[in-house]
């Protein structure tokens, strides 16, 4: 068996932390709104506002919302990532307030991935 490097240990730590974070406090879903300058310029604030409004109106308490910087896919902004416990993450592209409401109601609440604007399924790994 090959020896683990520091980089391997860091990757394991990050993966475990991400998995545990979703489970802490009975959180079932984590939604990341990518809000780099390109995302904000493309309308990410409107997407965030729509998401927060939907969460508030629905009264759900098992959804955590976070932000991140640019993913490097500026031409596909605004982007969001939906992570539901025990499922692969879904990245959605070209989001707007209406699409965000649809993703919230159909994917987050009902489990139906909205394929017309899904960009990718799964996590990135570098090996």
C-alpha positions in Angstrom: 0.0 0.0 0.0 1.3 3.4 -1.0 2.0 6.0 1.7 -0.4 8.8 2.1 0.9 12.3 1.4 0.0 15.5 3.1 -2.1 16.4 0.1 -4.0 13.1 0.3 -4.7 13.7 4.0 -6.0 17.3 3.2 -8.3 15.9 0.5 -9.7 13.3 3.0 -10.2 16.0 5.6 -12.0 18.3 3.2 -14.3 15.5 2.0 -15.1 14.4 5.6 -15.7 18.0 6.6 -18.1 18.6 3.7 -20.0 15.4 4.4 -20.3 16.2 8.1 -21.3 19.8 7.5 -24.4 18.8 5.6 -25.4 16.5 8.5 -24.8 18.9 11.4 -28.0 20.4 12.7 -30.2 18.2 10.6 -29.3 19.9 7.4 -30.5 17.9 4.4 -29.5 20.3 1.6 -26.7 22.8 1.0 -27.1 25.3 -1.8 -24.0 27.3 -2.9 -24.6 30.5 -4.9 -21.4 31.3 -6.8 -21.0 35.0 -6.3 -17.7 36.0 -7.8 -17.7 39.3 -9.6 -18.7 37.6 -12.8 -21.6 35.9 -11.1 -22.8 39.1 -9.4 -22.6 40.9 -12.8 -24.7 38.2 -14.4 -27.4 38.3 -11.7 -26.4 36.1 -8.8 -27.8 38.5 -6.2 -31.3 38.1 -7.8 -30.8 34.3 -7.6 -29.8 34.5 -4.0 -32.7 36.8 -3.1 -35.2 34.4 -4.8 -33.7 31.4 -3.0 -33.8 33.1 0.4 -37.4 34.2 -0.3 -38.4 30.6 -1.2 -36.8 29.2 1.9 -38.6 31.8 4.1 -42.0 31.3 2.5 -41.8 27.5 2.6 -40.7 27.4 6.2 -38.1 24.7 5.6 -35.3 24.5 8.2 -33.1 21.8 6.7 -31.5 23.9 3.9 -28.3 25.8 4.4 -27.2 28.5 2.0 -23.6 29.5 1.3 -21.7 31.5 -1.2 -18.4 31.0 -3.0 -16.3 32.8 -5.5 -16.0 32.2 -9.2 -15.9 28.6 -10.5 -14.0 29.7 -13.6 -17.0 29.3 -15.9 -17.9 32.9 -16.3 -19.8 32.4 -19.5 -22.3 30.1 -17.6 -23.0 32.4 -14.7 -25.0 32.7 -12.6 -24.2 29.3 -11.2 -25.5 27.4 -8.2 -24.6 24.0 -6.7 -27.2 21.9 -5.0 -25.9 19.2 -2.6 -28.5 16.9 -1.1 -27.3 14.4 1.5 -26.4 11.0 0.0 -26.8 12.3 -3.6 -24.3 13.7 -6.1 -24.1 17.5 -6.3 -25.8 19.2 -9.2 -24.5 22.4 -10.8 -27.0 24.6 -12.5 -26.1 27.3 -15.1 -27.6 30.5 -16.4 -29.8 30.8 -13.4 -32.3 33.6 -12.8 -34.9 34.2 -10.1 -37.6 32.1 -11.9 -35.2 29.1 -12.5 -34.1 29.4 -8.8 -37.7 29.1 -7.6 -38.2 26.1 -9.9 -35.0 24.4 -8.7 -36.1 25.0 -5.1 -39.6 23.7 -5.5 -38.8 20.7 -7.8 -35.3 19.6 -7.0 -34.7 20.7 -3.4 -38.3 19.9 -2.1 -39.4 17.2 -4.5 -36.1 15.6 -5.6 -36.5 16.1 -9.3 -33.3 17.4 -11.0 -34.1 20.2 -13.4 -32.1 18.9 -16.4 -32.9 21.8 -18.8 -30.4 24.0 -17.0 -28.3 21.4 -15.2 -24.6 21.8 -16.2 -23.0 18.9 -14.3 -23.6 16.1 -11.9 -21.0 15.0 -9.4 -17.9 16.5 -7.7 -14.6 17.5 -9.2 -11.6 15.5 -8.2 -8.0 15.9 -9.1 -5.9 12.8 -9.1 
